[in-house]
Amino acid sequence: MSITGNVLYGKKWVVCGDSFTNGLEQNAPIPCGAYQGHRSVYPYLIANRNNMEIVPFFEGGRTLAYPPEPGSFRNSLTAPGQPWNYQNIPEDADYITIYLGINDSHHAPHAQSGDGEDITGRIPFGSLEDTTIHSFGGAWNVVLWWLIQNRPKAHIGIIVSNGVETEAYRRMTISAAKKYGLAYLDLNGDGRTPAMIRSVNPDVADFVKEELKRRWAVDYDGTLTGHPNTHPNDAAHLYESYIIEAFLRSI
């Protein structure tokens, strides 16, 4: 059965992301529908509205690139031999979105933070000339070119990560999308999209960025959990779910 005019109805969506996609224990469960009991995060909210099948290639702490010296770290979309490796994306995927970069920036050689995630193994920033999974720029090259060649029927969209440590990660992601002719959605705010939590867009005023964190954070000042936590709260996921849903329909 299909719903006339709804291009998303019944489609298989492979969602690649990190904790800004996976959510946290503080995110409430969805109360009803096919995804009842799942966290109220944007993939399940969108899928619930459109009877979509979610293939979850997302997990807290996930990176795009694979550290050159990983040690025990395997939580990368490009980690060889892991079930969440990008080459395991189903051949019959209708939509594929990649929303990664936060943890790559936490794994940078001189990074200081980590959102409480494992930052074992350092990941160089690299460039879009790299052809290795071991740098952020190189991983974009490897993954996007493989998807274009091997998943030609899928609608591929890049969600430009907010929450990264420096604006260079935002610019690299946009450049990668442009290089491969793919649509992108910038959650840092641009001419088409309002800025969400932890924007790194230099065009957005700092006092606005702080207000967005206060509005959209799970626990902005630490009153609930004892320590500040600026991951997206339920209201943020609901708000951005409509933005991301419109993006999906456009690609």
RALINMO-V349411 format. One record per helix or strand of 2 or more residues. SS is the DSSP state (2 for helix, 1 for strand). FROM is the first residue (numbers start at 0). LEN is the number of residues. Records with the same first field share a line. If there is no record, write none. Layout:
SS = FROM-LEN + FROM-LEN
//
This chain:
1 = 11-6 + 52-6 + 94-5 + 154-6 + 182-4 + 216-3 + 228-4
2 = 18-4 + 41-9 + 85-3 + 101-5 + 135-15 + 166-13 + 205-11 + 233-17
//
